[in-house]
Amino acid sequence: MFVTLIDFFIFSIIAYQSSFHVAMKIVLIGAGNLASSLAPALKRAGHTIPQVYSRTLESASLLAEKVGAQPLCDFALIRSDADVYIYALRDEVYKLMPAFDCRPDAVHLLTSGSVPYTDLKESAHRGVMYPFQSFSKSKPQTDFSSVPVMIEGEDERAVSIIRILAESISGKVYDSTPQSRVRLHLAGVLANNFTNCMYALAEEQLRDAGLPFDILLPLIDETAAKVHFLSPREAQTGPASRHDFEVMKRQLLLLPDEEQRSIYTLVSENIIKSRR
């Protein structure tokens, strides 16, 4: 009972501290697109990043230089005194990672939209801090203050520490569950990745017509702005939404192969059904 009360007292202090800044020592495992934006955001928030791990020393060095960290590509060299270990890796890598020494009270968190934190080998204080945004190394640093961050953890200590960390870089922190997080990830794929694929197909059409891609940018921006105050279905326009089958037939003939014609047909059929 005494130990339980002590633990409760510690957790209460941690929860209270979430209302103000608490600097943490963070080891970043991964140096890809997400890590390249997350590490500078954590540094600007006052946290210390003593090490950046990557599979190649070159990748680790590029990011480590930006945040004043030691680059490494050997798990055996990861220091054991960090408060938090953040894993920003490809989804298939988590189960393949070797174990390493660390403090028993350290928090281990992954940043994936679809991997459960149980894929981490550590047996306690595991969780998720999932920034819901698209990241690219070649793009200027992301302003994390407006990036939605989903958090979840397997115990009270993990959740409390992750919340403090997330709130230090973002003003939009949300509690999630494994089920809600994978749904959000799917929504992101549909809204962002699939849309970007359509931009690529549109770019090919414009190139064949001798037109630049930026001629589409005002249209793209207008549609994105509309869904801030209209539902996506309400904002839908185009020949399929008008049931203009003659225009659709002519456009199908312009597409270069059966695969693109199938994409056009399937998406158009979904739009038509929504308008019935």
N, C-alpha and C positions, 0 to 999 in steps of 0.2 A: 504493500500500500504506500509506503514511504517513497519507493522508486517511482511509482505511478504519479504521485503528487509532484515530485521533482520534475518529471518529464512534462507534466501539464504546465508547470510554471515556466519551463524553458520555452515550450511551444507558444505560450501566451506572450512571452517577451518578443519572440520572433514575429508573431502576428502583429503586435503593436508596432514593431520597427518598420513594417511595410508601409507606414504612412510617411516615412522619410528615408533619406538615402543611406544605404549600408554598403560600403565597399567590400567586394569579394575578390578572392584570388581564383581565377578561372583558367583551366587548361582547355584549349580548344583542339578537338580531334577532328581534323578535316580542314581543307583549305580551298574548297570549291567556290561556286557562285554564292551560296548562302553565307558561308563562313567569311567570305571576303567583304560582305556588307555588315554582318553581325559583329565581327571583331572590332572594327572601328567604332560602331555604336556603343558597344560595351566599354571601350576605352574612353570615349567622350563622357560616358555616364560616371566615370571615376573608378571603374573596376580595374584590377591588375590582371594582365594576361602574360604570365611568365613563359608559357610555352605554346607553340603551335605545332601539331603533328600532322604530317601528310605522308602518303605512300612514297612520294618522291621528295627529296630534300629541296629540289628547285621550287616546287609549289609551296612547301612550308616556308622557305626563305622569303619568297615574294610577299606573303601575307605577314610573316613575323616582323619584317622590316617596318611595316606600316604601324605596328602597335608596340614596337620595342620588346619583342618576345624572342625567346630562343627557338630556332627551328629544329625539328628532329624528324626522323623517319624510322626510328626504332622504338617500339613500345616499351622495351626494357628501360629506356631513359626517361620515361614520363615520371615526373616528380610525384611524391606521395602526400604532399602537404596542402594540396589545393582544397578550396571549399567546394568547388563545383567543377565537374567535368562535362563539357558540352560536346556531343557527338553530332557533327554535321557531315554525314556520309551518304553514299548511295544506299538505298533500302536493302539491297541484297548483301551488303557487307557486314551488317550488325552481328549476325550470328557467327561470323567467321573471325571476329576479333579475338585476340588472345587476352587473357586476364593480366592485370598489372596491380602492383601494390598501391594502396591509398588508405587514407584515414577511414575508420569505420563509420564516421558520421558524415562523410562527404556525400554530396548529392550528384547523381548521374542522370543526365537528361539528354534525350534525343530531340531532333528538330523535324522529324518526318511527319507528313500528313497521313500516312497509312500504316506505319510500323508500330506495333504495340511495345510499350516500354519493357515488357517482359522479355523482349529479345536481347536486352542488355544482360551480360553475364552476372553483374553484381546482384546480390541477393536482397539489398535493402536500399531505401532512399532513392528509388528510381522514379522518373517522370518524363514529362514532355513539355517543351516550350516550342510551339509551332508558329513561326511568323507566317501569316497568310499573305504572301506577296511573291511576285516573280523577281528573281535576282539574276544579275549578269555581271561578271567580272569587268566587262568592257564598258558598263554604264557607270556614270558618276554615282557616288555613294548615296544610298537610299536614306531618306529622312524617316527614321524609325518611329518618330513620335506619332505618326498617323497610321502605322501598320498594325492591323489587328493581330494580336498574339493569343493563341489558345494555350491553356495550361491544364495539366492534370498530373496526378501523382499517386503512388500506391500507399503513402502514409502521410501523416500530418506534417512531419518535418520536411519532406520533399515538397509538398504543396506550398508550405509557407515560404521556403527558400526560393522556389521557382516564382512565386508571386512577387516577392521583393525584387528579384532580378528582372522579371518582365516589366514591372511598373517603373523600373529605373530607366527603361529605354522607350516605352510606349505608353500612350494615354488611352489605349484601347485593349485592355486585357480581359479575356473571357474564360470562364471555367468551361471545360469540355469533357466529354466522355470518349472512349474509344469509338463508339458508334457515331457520335456527332462529328468527330474529327474526320473519319473516313468519308462521311457524306459531304463535309465541307471540301475535302480534297477533290472528290469527284466533281462537285460543283465548279471548283476552280479549273479543273481540266476542261470541262465543257465550255465555261465562259471565257477562259483565257487561252489555253493551249489549242483547242479546236478552232477558236476564232483566229488565232495567229496563223494556223494552217490555211484558213480561208484567205487571209491576207496574202499568203505566199502564192496561192492559186490565182488570186486577182492580179498580183504582180506579173505573173506569167502572161496573162491576157493583155495587160497594158504594154508589156515589153513587145509582144507580137504586133501591137498597134502603134508602136513607136512613141509611147507616152510614158512619162515618169510616174513612179509610184506616189510621189507626194501630191499628185492631183486628187488622190483619194482621201488625204488627211482631213480636209474640212468635213467630208461626209462621215468619216470614222469618229471624229470628235463630236459632231452633232448627235449621232446615235448614242454615243457613250453619255453625253450630257442629258439626253432625254430620259434615260432609265434612272436618273436621280429623282424624277418626280412622276414618272409613268411606270407601270409594270412592263416588263419586256414584251409580253403579249400585246399590250395596248400600244406599244411603240412600234410594232411590226409594220413594215411597209413592203412594197415590191410587188411583182407580178403574181406570185403565189397567193399573197394576202388578198389581192383583187380578183383572184380566179381568172387571170388573163392567160389562158392556155395557149393562145396563138404566139404570144411573146415567148412563153416558156419553150415551145417547140423550136422556135428560131434560135434561142440561146443554147439549147441542147446541141444543135448542129455545130455550134462554134467551139464546143469543148473537144479536146484533142483525142480522148480515149474513153473506153467504156467505164473505167474506174471513176473518172471525174463526172461522167454522165450519171453514174449510179449515185454519187454523192449529191449532185444537184437534184436528182429525182427524189431521193429519200428525205432530204431537208425540205424540199418543196411540198412533199406529201404531208409532212408534219405540220407545216404552216397552214396548209389547206384545211386539215382536220381541226386545227385550233380556231378556224374562222367559220366553221359550220354552225 
